[in-house]
């Protein structure tokens, strides 16, 4: 992005929130809601930095751990 976006993160976040909220209010409940990356993709790339490979692995691991811990008969050591 150009240097004009630097320092305007709050404005961009407000713009994306208002835009997606307005669009989502007009669609059916069964329709997939709009997200910032759908409406303003270049701004999404500027604001939300893609995760590194290590961060993605950590997200997968924490998701799997949360899934296993949610089991009703999960071992006690997994819930601590």
Secondary structure, DSSP 4 states (H G I P E B T S, - for coil): --GGGTT-HHHHHHHHHHHHHHHHHTS-TTSPPP-HHHH-HHHHHHHSPPPPHHHHHHHHHHHHHHHHHTSTT--HHHH-
